[in-house]
Amino acid sequence: MERELALEFVRVTEAAALASGRLMGRGDKIAADQAAVNGMRGVFDTIHIDGTVVIGEGEMDEAPMLYIGEKLGTGEEPYVDIAVDPLEGTNLVAKGLPNAISVVAVAERGCLLHAPDMYMEKIAVGPKAAGKIDLNAPVLENLKAVADALNKSIGDLTVVILDRERHEKLIREVRKAGARIKLITDGDVAPAIAAGFENTGVDMLMGIGGAPEGVIAAAGLKCLGGELQGRLVPQNEEEFERCKKMGLKDPNRVLTLDDLVKGNDVFFSATGITDGDLLKGVRYSGKGAITHSLVMRAKTGTIRFVEAFHKLDKKPPYAKGEKTLYYS
């Protein structure tokens, strides 16, 4: 893939963020998500790629746009797989809470795990702690390893965990070890990526969240030189069978970063919708808006933060999330 695509993918996440950001705090997560989908889908049509959605809004019969298997781009080479989350943290936007983002990961065809829509147990860290973690190890052992890698005491570590009943045991163990915890209500991609940067206030992500989000976060951490390990958590026989049909013969084995995202020609782009640990949210002013984005490429290790001013009266309808005749 050409390096110029990096800024094209920023345009994609910017459009989704601009569209959904208008609905911050208005209590309608469905409308916010749909606005993000509309914005993202329209911009993808302008990019010179032959893309296939491998992680998206659902199956074809569940989502009118950005569904798994949908073709994106102009149909020209390069041939790529695309993982999208137009609005990661729908509840966060609806309630005006931090860390909602729009995010895209793009890799060469066949390089992104086609993760089924189920749970995944995860542990994620930044570059300094890469190679030091083990999803099979006790919680205390992982905390000690990360603390040593970061030249910190366990008491200075901050671990992000989704605030769910299923994490009661994990939370007890982390607290017993003496580490600090940041409980979040939704959206574990943003904190996983934040763990890849120093001075964000996030050192680790632990716990069970969505498998598709795990692949997207893994793409970002591959660009950063960090690490994410995951293990699928099927809830029933149907989910076990789905794993097998997708080529995952042993759904219970630990998936490494290279299992989740193969190769190094990977792009990752995220734009803040609400203010977060790493990215600022969309700021509107009259007929303009400011966005704050992160775009990275694993092949070169390039990391860019992009602050952009948008004149909204000059944006096409799809870039603002508005429905056009194409979508009606």
N, C-alpha and C positions, 0 to 999 in steps of 0.2 A: 504494500500500500504506500502511496505517496504521502510525504509528511504534510503536504498542504491540506490533507483531509482533516487534520486536527482542528483547524478553525471552522471547517464545515460542520463538524460534530458539535462544536460550541454553539453554533447557530441553532442547532436542533434543541439543545437543552435550554438555551435562552428563550426560545419561542414558547416552550412548554411552561417555563417559569413565569414569563410575562403574562401568559394567559391565566394560569391558575392563581397567581399572586393577587389578582384583583378580588379573589373570593376569600382571602384570609380573614378568619374570625367570624365568618358569616354562617357557620353551623351547617353547611351543606357540602359534605365530603364528596358526594357523587358528582355534583356539578363542578367542583374544583378538579376532580380527576378527569372528567370529560373535557373540560377546557384544556387541560394539559395534553391530553391525547390529541385533540384537534390541532393544537399548535405544533406539536412534535411531528405528527403525521404529514402535515402539509410541507414542512421544510424538508423532510426526508425525500420528497418527490423531486427536489431540485438538485440532489447530490449525485455526482457521477460515480455510482457504485451499482453492483448487482447484489443486493442484500436480501437475506432471508431472516425473518424473526425466529429466533430459537427460544427466547424467553420474552414473554410479552404479557398482554392483558388477559390472556386465557386462550382456550381453543377457539376454532373458527366459529362454532355455534354459540360461543359465550361472549364474543367481542366483535363489534363491527369494524374496528380498526386496531392495528398493531397486535393482531392475533398471531399465535404460533403458526409458522408456515407462510405468513404473508410476505410478499415480495416488496422490497423498498428500493428507492433510487431510480435512476434513469435506465437501468438494465445494462449498463456498460461495465466492463471490468474496472476494478478488481471484484472477485467473487468473495463475499464476506458473510459471516454470521453476526447477528445483531441481538444484543440483550438490552431491553428497555424497561425502565420504570419511569413513566412520564411524571408521576407524582409519588415519590416515596415518602409516605407519611400523610395519607389523606386526612386522618384525624388531626394531625398536627396543624395543617392548614385550616381546617374547619374551626379549630379552637384557638388559632393564633399562637401556637406553641413553637418552640425552637426546633431547628434541624430538619425541616422539610426541604427536600431537594428534588430536582429533576435530573435523571442520570441515564447514561448510555454507555455500553461497552461494545466494542467492535473488534473482531478478530478474523483472521483468514478462515475460509470455509472449513468446517469440521474441527475447529479448535476450542469452541466453547461447549462445556458439558450441557446437554439438553436436560437440565434439572427439572424433574417433575414438580408440580405444585404441591409440595408437602413440607414437613418440618425437616430442619437440619440442625444438628448440634455443631457449634462452631467455637473456635478460639482464634483470635486475630491479634497480631502484633505488628509493630513497625520494623524497619530495617535492622536496628541494633539487636533486637531479640529474635530475629529470623534464625531458624535452625535450633532454637533453644526450647521450643515448646513441644508438647506431646499430648494429643487429645486423650490418649489412653492413660496418662499419668494422673495421680491425685492432684486435686486443686492446689494444695499447699506446695507441691513440688513445682508446678508451673509458675506459681507466684514467686517462689524463690529464684527460679531460673530467669524470669523476666526482670526481677529486681536486680539481680547480679549483672545482667546484660546492660541495664540502664544506669548502673552505678547508683542505685537507690536502695533504701530500706523498703521492706514490704509495706511498712506504714505510710510510705510516701507514694505508693502506687495508687492509681485511680482505675478501677475496673467498671466498664459499662455493662449493665445487665438489663434485659427487658423485665419490666415489673409484671411478672406473671406468677400464678400459683405454682406452676411447674418448676419454678426456680427457687422455691423456698429452701431446699437443701443446699443448693449452690450458694445462695446468699448467706446462709448460716456459716458455711465453710469459709467463705471469703472474709466475713466479719471476724470469725474466730482467728484467722491468720493475721488479722490486724490491718488489712488493706482497706482503702477507701472505696466506696461504691457510689456510682451515679446510676440511679434507676431511671429508665426511660419508658415512656408509655407506648411508643411506636417507632418504627424505622431504625433498623440496625446497620444499614449501609453507611450512612454518614459517620457514625462513631467508629466503625471499622476503619474507614479511610482516615479519620482524624487520628487514630492510633499510629498511623504511618508518619505523622509529623510531630516534631518536638514542639513543646510549648502550646499545645492545644488543650492541655488538661486531661487528655485521654491516653492511657498507657496500654490498655487491653480491652478487647470485647470478649465476653464469654456467654454461653448459654444457647438455648434453642430458639431459632427463628425460621424464616422462610428459606427453602433451598434455592429458589431463583435469586433471591437477594444475596445468598452466599456466593453464587457464581459471579454476580456483578461486583461485589466487594472484592472477590479474589482477583478480578481483572485489574481493579485499581491498585491493590496491594502488589500485584506483579509489576506494575509500572513503577512503584515506589521502592521495590526491593524488600518489601515486608513479607509476611507469611499469614496464610489462613489455612487451617485444617478443618475439615467438615466430615460429618457422618450423617447420612440420611436416617430419619426416624419415621418409618412407615407406621401408620396407625391401624391398619387393617390389611386383610389379605389382598384386597383390590389394589392398595398402594404398593404392596410387595410385588404383585404381578406387573404393575405398570413399570416399576423399576427394571424388572427383568426384560420387558419388551423394549426398553430404551437402552439395553445393552449393559445394565448394571447387574451382573450376575450375583454379586454379594452386596446387597444394599447396606449391610452393617459394617463394612470395612471403612477404615479412615481414608478419606480422600485428601490427597495433597494438593498443593497449589497447582502443580503440573497436571493433575487429574482434572481439576476444575477448569483450568485455562492452559491449553497447550501452546507451545511456541512463544515467541517474543514479539511478533508483529501484532501488538494489541494497543488499541486506543481506549481511553477512558475520559469521559467528559461529565461534569456535574455542575449545575447552576443552583445557587441558593434560592429558595422561595421564601422561607422565613429565616431570621438570623440564627446562626448555629455556631458550633465550636470551631469550624473551619471556614465557612462561607457566610457572607452577609446575605440577607434576604433582599427581595426586589423592593426598590424605593421609587415611588411614583411622584411626579411633580408636573402638574399641568398636563401638557400633552407629551411629556417625556417620562422616561423611567431609566433607572440605573440597575444593572445586573452585575453580580460577582460570580465568576465561574472558575473552575479548575479543569485543565485539560492536560493529559499526560500520554506519553507513548513509551511502551516498554522497550522497544527496539533501541531507542537512543537514550532512554532515561530522562528525557526532557520533561520538565514540570513547569507549566505556565499557569499563573493566575491572571485572569482577564477581567478587567472592569470596563464595562461598556455602557455608553449612553445611547438610548434608543429614542428616536422621534416617532412616537406611536402613530401620528397622523400620516406618516409615510410608509408604515408597515402594511404588507398585504394582509388580507383577512386571516389567512391560515396562520400567519406568524403571531397573531394576537389570540388565536384559539377560537376565532369566530367560524361558524359553519359557512361553507361556500356551496355553490351548486353541485360541486363534485361530490360532496358528502351527503347531500340531501336525498 
